[in-house]
């Protein structure tokens, strides 16, 4: 599996790393990009510094991000909610979602 990820260019390995040992291997920007649809990737890149997703993000993209643990809905007080409650709650990236996006956005990933 690691060899396939490396061949695809989705992970970076430290010098001399054992190709069968995942220790030290890191997913790179190309690998992160491969995890998401174009719409989801755009939402990740356009989220505010606090992680609020753009209001124009289509709900299926937000639902998919939420289902995978990358996003959550929050009410006006910042409490996590199970859904948007008819548009009253806003979508935000979770800690995992914040870590998944390139900061700053990698120019090589633009337009994907």
N, CA, C and O atoms as a printed pandas DataFrame, in Angstrom:
     atom_number atom_name residue_name chain_id  residue_number  x_coord  y_coord  z_coord
0              1         N          UNK        A               1    0.824   -1.189    0.000
1              2        CA          UNK        A               1    0.000    0.000    0.000
2              3         C          UNK        A               1    0.868    1.253    0.000
3              4         O          UNK        A               1    0.625    2.169   -0.785
4              5         N          UNK        A               2    1.886    1.306    0.878
5              6        CA          UNK        A               2    2.761    2.479    0.924
6              7         C          UNK        A               2    3.453    2.705   -0.414
7              8         O          UNK        A               2    3.599    3.843   -0.861
8              9         N          UNK        A               3    3.879    1.617   -1.051
9             10        CA          UNK        A               3    4.545    1.745   -2.347
10            11         C          UNK        A               3    3.599    2.361   -3.379
11            12         O          UNK        A               3    4.015    3.183   -4.195
12            13         N          UNK        A               4    2.340    1.965   -3.341
13            14        CA          UNK        A               4    1.354    2.534   -4.277
14            15         C          UNK        A               4    1.148    4.016   -4.011
15            16         O          UNK        A               4    1.106    4.817   -4.945
16            17         N          UNK        A               5    1.020    4.386   -2.740
17            18        CA          UNK        A               5    0.831    5.800   -2.391
18            19         C          UNK        A               5    2.041    6.629   -2.812
19            20         O          UNK        A               5    1.894    7.756   -3.286
20            21         N          UNK        A               6    3.223    6.075   -2.638
21            22        CA          UNK        A               6    4.445    6.774   -3.032
22            23         C          UNK        A               6    4.511    6.902   -4.556
23            24         O          UNK        A               6    4.863    7.961   -5.076
24            25         N          UNK        A               7    4.175    5.833   -5.265
25            26        CA          UNK        A               7    4.175    5.866   -6.730
26            27         C          UNK        A               7    3.211    6.938   -7.246
27            28         O          UNK        A               7    3.514    7.637   -8.214
28            29         N          UNK        A               8    2.062    7.064   -6.602
29            30        CA          UNK        A               8    1.086    8.085   -6.993
30            31         C          UNK        A               8    1.525    9.488   -6.600
31            32         O          UNK        A               8    0.940   10.473   -7.050
32            33         N          UNK        A               9    2.560    9.583   -5.757
33            34        CA          UNK        A               9    3.052   10.881   -5.318
34            35         C          UNK        A               9    2.219   11.496   -4.207
35            36         O          UNK        A               9    2.216   12.715   -4.037
36            37         N          UNK        A              10    1.509   10.664   -3.445
37            38        CA          UNK        A              10    0.597   11.162   -2.413
38            39         C          UNK        A              10    1.220   11.203   -1.021
39            40         O          UNK        A              10    0.645   11.784   -0.101
40            41         N          UNK        A              11    2.393   10.590   -0.861
41            42        CA          UNK        A              11    3.067   10.633    0.437
42            43         C          UNK        A              11    4.524   11.028    0.241
43            44         O          UNK        A              11    5.097   10.858   -0.835
44            45         N          UNK        A              12    5.102   11.557    1.308
45            46        CA          UNK        A              12    6.511   11.902    1.339
46            47         C          UNK        A              12    7.162   11.019    2.390
47            48         O          UNK        A              12    6.637   10.856    3.491
48            49         N          UNK        A              13    8.301   10.454    2.044
49            50        CA          UNK        A              13    9.005    9.555    2.949
50            51         C          UNK        A              13   10.318   10.185    3.381
51            52         O          UNK        A              13   10.976   10.868    2.596
52            53         N          UNK        A              14   10.694    9.955    4.623
53            54        CA          UNK        A              14   12.004   10.437    5.066
54            55         C          UNK        A              14   13.116    9.642    4.373
55            56         O          UNK        A              14   12.898    8.495    3.983
56            57         N          UNK        A              15   14.288   10.229    4.218
57            58        CA          UNK        A              15   15.396    9.496    3.582
58            59         C          UNK        A              15   15.668    8.180    4.309
59            60         O          UNK        A              15   15.721    8.133    5.538
60            61         N          UNK        A              16   15.837    7.120    3.530
61            62        CA          UNK        A              16   16.152    5.816    4.088
62            63         C          UNK        A              16   14.990    5.101    4.747
63            64         O          UNK        A              16   15.193    4.087    5.416
64            65         N          UNK        A              17   13.770    5.607    4.573
65            66        CA          UNK        A              17   12.595    4.994    5.203
66            67         C          UNK        A              17   12.324    3.620    4.613
67            68         O          UNK        A              17   12.487    3.398    3.413
68            69         N          UNK        A              18   11.909    2.706    5.475
69            70        CA          UNK        A              18   11.527    1.360    5.052
70            71         C          UNK        A              18   10.204    1.471    4.304
71            72         O          UNK        A              18    9.228    1.956    4.876
72            73         N          UNK        A              19   10.138    1.038    3.043
73            74        CA          UNK        A              19    8.891    1.161    2.276
74            75         C          UNK        A              19    7.732    0.338    2.833
75            76         O          UNK        A              19    6.587    0.544    2.431
76            77         N          UNK        A              20    8.006   -0.583    3.745
77            78        CA          UNK        A              20    6.945   -1.389    4.353
78            79         C          UNK        A              20    6.515   -0.862    5.717
79            80         O          UNK        A              20    5.586   -1.398    6.321
80            81         N          UNK        A              21    7.182    0.184    6.208
81            82        CA          UNK        A              21    6.895    0.726    7.536
82            83         C          UNK        A              21    6.316    2.133    7.381
83            84         O          UNK        A              21    6.969    3.025    6.840
84            85         N          UNK        A              22    5.088    2.323    7.859
85            86        CA          UNK        A              22    4.407    3.610    7.694
86            87         C          UNK        A              22    4.992    4.716    8.576
87            88         O          UNK        A              22    4.678    5.891    8.382
88            89         N          UNK        A              23    5.831    4.355    9.535
89            90        CA          UNK        A              23    6.403    5.348   10.444
90            91         C          UNK        A              23    7.164    6.414    9.671
91            92         O          UNK        A              23    8.040    6.106    8.864
92            93         N          UNK        A              24    6.824    7.654    9.925
93            94        CA          UNK        A              24    7.541    8.764    9.304
94            95         C          UNK        A              24    6.994    9.220    7.970
95            96         O          UNK        A              24    7.294   10.333    7.537
96            97         N          UNK        A              25    6.207    8.403    7.307
97            98        CA          UNK        A              25    5.626    8.814    6.028
98            99         C          UNK        A              25    4.546    9.854    6.297
99           100         O          UNK        A              25    3.802    9.746    7.272
100          101         N          UNK        A              26    4.462   10.853    5.440
101          102        CA          UNK        A              26    3.463   11.913    5.608
102          103         C          UNK        A              26    2.686   12.104    4.315
103          104         O          UNK        A              26    3.243   12.079    3.217
104          105         N          UNK        A              27    1.382   12.297    4.480
105          106        CA          UNK        A              27    0.561   12.615    3.318
106          107         C          UNK        A              27    0.910   14.029    2.890
107          108         O          UNK        A              27    1.001   14.929    3.725
108          109         N          UNK        A              28    1.104   14.225    1.608
109          110        CA          UNK        A              28    1.458   15.545    1.106
110          111         C          UNK        A              28    0.236   16.224    0.486
111          112         O          UNK        A              28   -0.871   15.688    0.534
112          113         N          UNK        A              29    0.441   17.388   -0.086
113          114        CA          UNK        A              29   -0.667   18.162   -0.643
114          115         C          UNK        A              29   -1.409   17.388   -1.736
115          116         O          UNK        A              29   -2.638   17.430   -1.801
116          117         N          UNK        A              30   -0.679   16.696   -2.576
117          118        CA          UNK        A              30   -1.329   15.906   -3.631
118          119         C          UNK        A              30   -2.171   14.788   -3.028
119          120         O          UNK        A              30   -3.251   14.480   -3.533
120          121         N          UNK        A              31   -1.684   14.183   -1.956
121          122        CA          UNK        A              31   -2.440   13.134   -1.278
122          123         C          UNK        A              31   -3.690   13.680   -0.625
123          124         O          UNK        A              31   -4.746   13.048   -0.666
124          125         N          UNK        A              32   -3.576   14.861   -0.018
125          126        CA          UNK        A              32   -4.765   15.493    0.571
126          127         C          UNK        A              32   -5.789   15.770   -0.515
127          128         O          UNK        A              32   -6.976   15.495   -0.342
128          129         N          UNK        A              33   -5.332   16.309   -1.626
129          130        CA          UNK        A              33   -6.243   16.656   -2.717
130          131         C          UNK        A              33   -6.995   15.422   -3.219
131          132         O          UNK        A              33   -8.167   15.511   -3.584
132          133         N          UNK        A              34   -6.333   14.298   -3.235
133          134        CA          UNK        A              34   -6.935   13.061   -3.740
134          135         C          UNK        A              34   -8.081   12.566   -2.862
135          136         O          UNK        A              34   -8.902   11.769   -3.315
136          137         N          UNK        A              35   -8.148   13.025   -1.621
137          138        CA          UNK        A              35   -9.197   12.589   -0.704
138          139         C          UNK        A              35  -10.555   13.229   -0.979
139          140         O          UNK        A              35  -11.583   12.709   -0.546
140          141         N          UNK        A              36  -10.565   14.346   -1.692
141          142        CA          UNK        A              36  -11.770   15.169   -1.801
142          143         C          UNK        A              36  -12.224   15.364   -3.240
143          144         O          UNK        A              36  -11.429   15.287   -4.176
144          145         N          UNK        A              37  -13.519   15.617   -3.395
145          146        CA          UNK        A              37  -14.038   16.022   -4.700
146          147         C          UNK        A              37  -13.581   17.465   -4.953
147          148         O          UNK        A              37  -13.095   18.134   -4.040
148          149         N          UNK        A              38  -13.734   17.930   -6.165
149          150        CA          UNK        A              38  -13.348   19.303   -6.500
150          151         C          UNK        A              38  -14.130   20.310   -5.656
151          152         O          UNK        A              38  -13.562   21.306   -5.205
152          153         N          UNK        A              39  -15.409   20.068   -5.440
153          154        CA          UNK        A              39  -16.244   20.970   -4.646
154          155         C          UNK        A              39  -15.804   20.982   -3.180
155          156         O          UNK        A              39  -15.731   22.043   -2.560
156          157         N          UNK        A              40  -15.516   19.824   -2.638
157          158        CA          UNK        A              40  -15.053   19.744   -1.254
158          159         C          UNK        A              40  -13.700   20.437   -1.098
159          160         O          UNK        A              40  -13.483   21.161   -0.125
160          161         N          UNK        A              41  -12.798   20.222   -2.042
161          162        CA          UNK        A              41  -11.474   20.833   -1.989
162          163         C          UNK        A              41  -11.579   22.353   -2.049
163          164         O          UNK        A              41  -10.875   23.064   -1.332
164          165         N          UNK        A              42  -12.461   22.837   -2.907
165          166        CA          UNK        A              42  -12.674   24.282   -3.025
166          167         C          UNK        A              42  -13.182   24.846   -1.702
167          168         O          UNK        A              42  -12.729   25.906   -1.268
168          169         N          UNK        A              43  -14.109   24.157   -1.063
169          170        CA          UNK        A              43  -14.643   24.603    0.226
170          171         C          UNK        A              43  -13.545   24.632    1.291
171          172         O          UNK        A              43  -13.482   25.563    2.094
172          173         N          UNK        A              44  -12.683   23.617    1.297
173          174        CA          UNK        A              44  -11.575   23.596    2.255
174          175         C          UNK        A              44  -10.655   24.791    2.054
175          176         O          UNK        A              44  -10.239   25.433    3.018
176          177         N          UNK        A              45  -10.344   25.083    0.813
177          178        CA          UNK        A              45   -9.434   26.182    0.506
178          179         C          UNK        A              45  -10.058   27.550    0.796
179          180         O          UNK        A              45   -9.349   28.493    1.148
180          181         N          UNK        A              46  -11.371   27.659    0.652
181          182        CA          UNK        A              46  -12.035   28.952    0.808
182          183         C          UNK        A              46  -12.602   29.177    2.216
183          184         O          UNK        A              46  -13.199   30.220    2.484
184          185         N          UNK        A              47  -12.421   28.219    3.098
185          186        CA          UNK        A              47  -12.900   28.389    4.479
186          187         C          UNK        A              47  -12.131   29.538    5.134
187          188         O          UNK        A              47  -10.978   29.807    4.797
188          189         N          UNK        A              48  -12.792   30.203    6.069
189          190        CA          UNK        A              48  -12.146   31.298    6.794
190          191         C          UNK        A              48  -11.033   30.744    7.688
191          192         O          UNK        A              48  -10.901   29.532    7.853
192          193         N          UNK        A              49  -10.244   31.642    8.254
193          194        CA          UNK        A              49   -9.178   31.229    9.170
194          195         C          UNK        A              49   -9.739   30.439   10.347
195          196         O          UNK        A              49   -9.069   29.550   10.873
196          197         N          UNK        A              50  -10.974   30.760   10.768
197          198        CA          UNK        A              50  -11.627   30.042   11.860
198          199         C          UNK        A              50  -12.228   28.722   11.407
199          200         O          UNK        A              50  -12.682   27.927   12.230
200          201         N          UNK        A              51  -12.231   28.484   10.091
201          202        CA          UNK        A              51  -12.748   27.238    9.562
202          203         C          UNK        A              51  -14.179   27.273    9.061
203          204         O          UNK        A              51  -14.719   26.229    8.698
204          205         N          UNK        A              52  -14.814   28.441    9.027
205          206        CA          UNK        A              52  -16.190   28.490    8.526
206          207         C          UNK        A              52  -16.181   28.276    7.017
207          208         O          UNK        A              52  -15.467   28.952    6.277
208          209         N          UNK        A              53  -16.989   27.320    6.587
209          210        CA          UNK        A              53  -17.089   27.039    5.160
210          211         C          UNK        A              53  -17.892   28.133    4.466
211          212         O          UNK        A              53  -18.771   28.737    5.081
212          213         N          UNK        A              54  -17.601   28.397    3.194
213          214        CA          UNK        A              54  -18.373   29.410    2.469
214          215         C          UNK        A              54  -19.854   29.048    2.446
215          216         O          UNK        A              54  -20.216   27.881    2.301
216          217         N          UNK        A              55  -20.698   30.056    2.589
217          218        CA          UNK        A              55  -22.147   29.826    2.588
218          219         C          UNK        A              55  -22.618   29.193    1.281
219          220         O          UNK        A              55  -23.640   28.507    1.258
220          221         N          UNK        A              56  -21.888   29.418    0.206
221          222        CA          UNK        A              56  -22.275   28.886   -1.106
222          223         C          UNK        A              56  -21.860   27.427   -1.304
223          224         O          UNK        A              56  -22.117   26.863   -2.368
224          225         N          UNK        A              57  -21.228   26.804   -0.311
225          226        CA          UNK        A              57  -20.831   25.407   -0.452
226          227         C          UNK        A              57  -22.093   24.545   -0.560
227          228         O          UNK        A              57  -22.950   24.602    0.321
228          229         N          UNK        A              58  -22.218   23.752   -1.624
229          230        CA          UNK        A              58  -23.413   22.907   -1.772
230          231         C          UNK        A              58  -23.570   21.939   -0.595
231          232         O          UNK        A              58  -22.596   21.376   -0.094
232          233         N          UNK        A              59  -24.827   21.763   -0.168
233          234        CA          UNK        A              59  -25.066   20.919    1.003
234          235         C          UNK        A              59  -24.554   19.488    0.843
235          236         O          UNK        A              59  -24.101   18.912    1.833
236          237         N          UNK        A              60  -24.601   18.868   -0.370
237          238        CA          UNK        A              60  -24.045   17.507   -0.449
238          239         C          UNK        A              60  -22.553   17.468   -0.108
239          240         O          UNK        A              60  -22.079   16.493    0.476
240          241         N          UNK        A              61  -21.815   18.515   -0.467
241          242        CA          UNK        A              61  -20.387   18.569   -0.141
242          243         C          UNK        A              61  -20.199   18.705    1.364
243          244         O          UNK        A              61  -19.335   18.049    1.946
244          245         N          UNK        A              62  -21.003   19.553    1.995
245          246        CA          UNK        A              62  -20.911   19.726    3.451
246          247         C          UNK        A              62  -21.289   18.423    4.151
247          248         O          UNK        A              62  -20.633   18.026    5.114
248          249         N          UNK        A              63  -22.330   17.760    3.679
249          250        CA          UNK        A              63  -22.764   16.499    4.290
250          251         C          UNK        A              63  -21.670   15.441    4.195
251          252         O          UNK        A              63  -21.424   14.706    5.151
252          253         N          UNK        A              64  -21.016   15.368    3.037
253          254        CA          UNK        A              64  -19.941   14.391    2.866
254          255         C          UNK        A              64  -18.762   14.715    3.774
255          256         O          UNK        A              64  -18.182   13.819    4.387
256          257         N          UNK        A              65  -18.406   15.997    3.862
257          258        CA          UNK        A              65  -17.320   16.406    4.758
258          259         C          UNK        A              65  -17.683   16.108    6.212
259          260         O          UNK        A              65  -16.843   15.658    6.991
260          261         N          UNK        A              66  -18.933   16.360    6.565
261          262        CA          UNK        A              66  -19.395   16.090    7.929
262          263         C          UNK        A              66  -19.345   14.583    8.216
263          264         O          UNK        A              66  -18.871   14.163    9.271
264          265         N          UNK        A              67  -19.825   13.797    7.295
265          266        CA          UNK        A              67  -19.845   12.350    7.478
266          267         C          UNK        A              67  -18.456   11.744    7.642
267          268         O          UNK        A              67  -18.295   10.725    8.313
268          269         N          UNK        A              68  -17.455   12.371    7.028
269          270        CA          UNK        A              68  -16.082   11.880    7.125
270          271         C          UNK        A              68  -15.317   12.503    8.293
271          272         O          UNK        A              68  -14.151   12.179    8.519
272          273         N          UNK        A              69  -15.974   13.395    9.032
273          274        CA          UNK        A              69  -15.331   13.998   10.191
274          275         C          UNK        A              69  -14.533   15.254    9.909
275          276         O          UNK        A              69  -13.799   15.725   10.777
276          277         N          UNK        A              70  -14.661   15.809    8.707
277          278        CA          UNK        A              70  -13.915   17.003    8.339
278          279         C          UNK        A              70  -14.684   18.298    8.620
279          280         O          UNK        A              70  -14.082   19.371    8.661
280          281         N          UNK        A              71  -15.986   18.214    8.813
281          282        CA          UNK        A              71  -16.803   19.409    9.048
282          283         C          UNK        A              71  -17.883   19.105   10.083
283          284         O          UNK        A              71  -18.210   17.950   10.357
284          285         N          UNK        A              72  -18.422   20.184   10.646
285          286        CA          UNK        A              72  -19.511   20.075   11.608
286          287         C          UNK        A              72  -20.358   21.331   11.502
287          288         O          UNK        A              72  -19.900   22.362   11.010
288          289         N          UNK        A              73  -21.592   21.238   11.967
289          290        CA          UNK        A              73  -22.458   22.414   12.036
290          291         C          UNK        A              73  -22.360   23.004   13.434
291          292         O          UNK        A              73  -22.263   22.277   14.423
292          293         N          UNK        A              74  -22.387   24.342   13.504
293          294        CA          UNK        A              74  -22.373   25.034   14.799
294          295         C          UNK        A              74  -23.476   26.070   14.816
295          296         O          UNK        A              74  -23.784   26.691   13.798
296          297         N          UNK        A              75  -24.070   26.248   15.993
297          298        CA          UNK        A              75  -25.106   27.269   16.149
298          299         C          UNK        A              75  -24.445   28.631   16.410
299          300         O          UNK        A              75  -23.219   28.738   16.416
300          301         N          UNK        A              76  -25.257   29.657   16.623
301          302        CA          UNK        A              76  -24.744   31.018   16.817
302          303         C          UNK        A              76  -23.846   31.134   18.045
303          304         O          UNK        A              76  -23.004   32.029   18.109
304          305         N          UNK        A              77  -24.013   30.247   19.013
305          306        CA          UNK        A              77  -23.179   30.262   20.218
306          307         C          UNK        A              77  -21.929   29.391   20.070
307          308         O          UNK        A              77  -21.127   29.292   20.999
308          309         N          UNK        A              78  -21.764   28.762   18.908
309          310        CA          UNK        A              78  -20.585   27.935   18.663
310          311         C          UNK        A              78  -20.715   26.499   19.108
311          312         O          UNK        A              78  -19.734   25.756   19.081
312          313         N          UNK        A              79  -21.911   26.084   19.520
313          314        CA          UNK        A              79  -22.123   24.693   19.942
314          315         C          UNK        A              79  -22.325   23.813   18.715
315          316         O          UNK        A              79  -23.021   24.191   17.773
316          317         N          UNK        A              80  -21.717   22.653   18.741
317          318        CA          UNK        A              80  -21.841   21.705   17.635
318          319         C          UNK        A              80  -23.268   21.184   17.577
319          320         O          UNK        A              80  -23.858   20.827   18.597
320          321         N          UNK        A              81  -23.813   21.148   16.364
321          322        CA          UNK        A              81  -25.179   20.680   16.122
322          323         C          UNK        A              81  -25.157   19.573   15.062
323          324         O          UNK        A              81  -24.235   19.524   14.248
324          325         N          UNK        A              82  -26.157   18.686   15.060
325          326        CA          UNK        A              82  -26.154   17.571   14.121
326          327         C          UNK        A              82  -26.444   17.948   12.660
327          328         O          UNK        A              82  -26.092   17.203   11.746
328          329         N          UNK        A              83  -27.086   19.102   12.443
329          330        CA          UNK        A              83  -27.413   19.502   11.070
330          331         C          UNK        A              83  -27.561   21.017   11.004
331          332         O          UNK        A              83  -27.356   21.707   12.003
332          333         N          UNK        A              84  -27.917   21.536    9.829
333          334        CA          UNK        A              84  -27.965   22.996    9.663
334          335         C          UNK        A              84  -29.211   23.639   10.253
335          336         O          UNK        A              84  -29.289   24.864   10.341
336          337         N          UNK        A              85  -30.183   22.834   10.659
337          338        CA          UNK        A              85  -31.416   23.317   11.290
338          339         C          UNK        A              85  -32.084   24.406   10.436
339          340         O          UNK        A              85  -32.362   25.510   10.903
340          341         N          UNK        A              86  -32.325   24.051    9.179
341          342        CA          UNK        A              86  -33.014   24.974    8.271
342          343         C          UNK        A              86  -32.221   26.223    7.936
343          344         O          UNK        A              86  -32.797   27.275    7.662
344          345         N          UNK        A              87  -30.910   26.111    7.957
345          346        CA          UNK        A              87  -30.065   27.246    7.618
346          347         C          UNK        A              87  -29.664   28.115    8.797
347          348         O          UNK        A              87  -28.960   29.109    8.617
348          349         N          UNK        A              88  -30.097   27.761    9.999
349          350        CA          UNK        A              88  -29.742   28.569   11.174
350          351         C          UNK        A              88  -28.337   28.273   11.697
351          352         O          UNK        A              88  -27.747   29.109   12.380
352          353         N          UNK        A              89  -27.799   27.101   11.387
353          354        CA          UNK        A              89  -26.450   26.733   11.829
354          355         C          UNK        A              89  -25.488   26.822   10.652
355          356         O          UNK        A              89  -25.879   26.639    9.499
356          357         N          UNK        A              90  -24.248   27.101   10.954
357          358        CA          UNK        A              90  -23.226   27.253    9.916
358          359         C          UNK        A              90  -22.259   26.077    9.944
359          360         O          UNK        A              90  -22.028   25.468   10.989
360          361         N          UNK        A              91  -21.700   25.769    8.781
361          362        CA          UNK        A              91  -20.742   24.676    8.662
362          363         C          UNK        A              91  -19.327   25.184    8.921
363          364         O          UNK        A              91  -18.913   26.218    8.397
364          365         N          UNK        A              92  -18.601   24.435    9.739
365          366        CA          UNK        A              92  -17.211   24.748   10.072
366          367         C          UNK        A              92  -16.363   23.501    9.898
367          368         O          UNK        A              92  -16.860   22.381   10.012
368          369         N          UNK        A              93  -15.093   23.699    9.624
369          370        CA          UNK        A              93  -14.167   22.588    9.594
370          371         C          UNK        A              93  -13.886   22.141   11.024
371          372         O          UNK        A              93  -13.784   22.967   11.932
372          373         N          UNK        A              94  -13.763   20.854   11.214
373          374        CA          UNK        A              94  -13.327   20.310   12.495
374          375         C          UNK        A              94  -11.803   20.452   12.570
375          376         O          UNK        A              94  -11.174   20.944   11.633
376          377         N          UNK        A              95  -11.226   20.026   13.672
377          378        CA          UNK        A              95   -9.769   20.043   13.792
378          379         C          UNK        A              95   -9.146   19.240   12.652
379          380         O          UNK        A              95   -8.151   19.661   12.061
380          381         N          UNK        A              96   -9.731   18.089   12.347
381          382        CA          UNK        A              96   -9.241   17.263   11.243
382          383         C          UNK        A              96   -9.358   18.011    9.920
383          384         O          UNK        A              96   -8.436   17.971    9.106
384          385         N          UNK        A              97  -10.477   18.689    9.698
385          386        CA          UNK        A              97  -10.657   19.459    8.468
386          387         C          UNK        A              97   -9.647   20.576    8.331
387          388         O          UNK        A              97   -9.142   20.830    7.238
388          389         N          UNK        A              98   -9.349   21.248    9.433
389          390        CA          UNK        A              98   -8.340   22.312    9.406
390          391         C          UNK        A              98   -6.969   21.746    9.067
391          392         O          UNK        A              98   -6.189   22.384    8.360
392          393         N          UNK        A              99   -6.676   20.563    9.562
393          394        CA          UNK        A              99   -5.382   19.936    9.258
394          395         C          UNK        A              99   -5.319   19.418    7.828
395          396         O          UNK        A              99   -4.230   19.301    7.266
396          397         N          UNK        A             100   -6.457   19.108    7.233
397          398        CA          UNK        A             100   -6.474   18.525    5.890
398          399         C          UNK        A             100   -6.221   19.543    4.795
399          400         O          UNK        A             100   -5.728   19.198    3.721
400          401         N          UNK        A             101   -6.554   20.786    5.060
401          402        CA          UNK        A             101   -6.375   21.787    4.006
402          403         C          UNK        A             101   -4.938   22.299    3.995
403          404         O          UNK        A             101   -4.279   22.369    5.032
404          405         N          UNK        A             102   -4.469   22.656    2.800
405          406        CA          UNK        A             102   -3.132   23.222    2.733
406          407         C          UNK        A             102   -3.159   24.661    3.229
407          408         O          UNK        A             102   -4.011   25.442    2.807
408          409         N          UNK        A             103   -2.251   25.015    4.105
409          410        CA          UNK        A             103   -2.184   26.389    4.616
410          411         C          UNK        A             103   -0.752   26.865    4.469
411          412         O          UNK        A             103    0.133   26.272    5.085
412          413         N          UNK        A             104   -0.473   27.901    3.689
413          414        CA          UNK        A             104   -1.414   28.508    2.756
414          415         C          UNK        A             104   -1.708   27.537    1.609
415          416         O          UNK        A             104   -0.980   26.566    1.398
416          417         N          UNK        A             105   -2.791   27.818    0.873
417          418        CA          UNK        A             105   -3.114   26.911   -0.237
418          419         C          UNK        A             105   -1.926   26.737   -1.169
419          420         O          UNK        A             105   -1.257   27.702   -1.538
420          421         N          UNK        A             106   -1.681   25.497   -1.539
421          422        CA          UNK        A             106   -0.584   25.156   -2.441
422          423         C          UNK        A             106   -0.964   25.587   -3.852
423          424         O          UNK        A             106   -1.956   25.097   -4.392
424          425         N          UNK        A             107   -0.186   26.509   -4.477
425          426        CA          UNK        A             107   -0.508   26.962   -5.830
426          427         C          UNK        A             107   -0.620   25.820   -6.837
427          428         O          UNK        A             107   -1.357   25.927   -7.817
428          429         N          UNK        A             108    0.099   24.739   -6.603
429          430        CA          UNK        A             108    0.037   23.591   -7.521
430          431         C          UNK        A             108   -1.321   22.924   -7.476
431          432         O          UNK        A             108   -1.683   22.209   -8.411
432          433         N          UNK        A             109   -2.097   23.139   -6.398
433          434        CA          UNK        A             109   -3.408   22.515   -6.264
434          435         C          UNK        A             109   -4.536   23.394   -6.783
435          436         O          UNK        A             109   -5.681   22.947   -6.849
436          437         N          UNK        A             110   -4.240   24.624   -7.148
437          438        CA          UNK        A             110   -5.288   25.532   -7.616
438          439         C          UNK        A             110   -5.951   24.988   -8.866
439          440         O          UNK        A             110   -5.300   24.438   -9.754
440          441         N          UNK        A             111   -7.244   25.156   -8.909
441          442        CA          UNK        A             111   -8.002   24.750  -10.085
442          443         C          UNK        A             111   -8.272   23.280  -10.174
443          444         O          UNK        A             111   -8.794   22.820  -11.190
444          445         N          UNK        A             112   -7.943   22.524   -9.164
445          446        CA          UNK        A             112   -8.209   21.075   -9.212
446          447         C          UNK        A             112   -9.643   20.801   -8.877
447          448         O          UNK        A             112  -10.064   19.644   -8.864
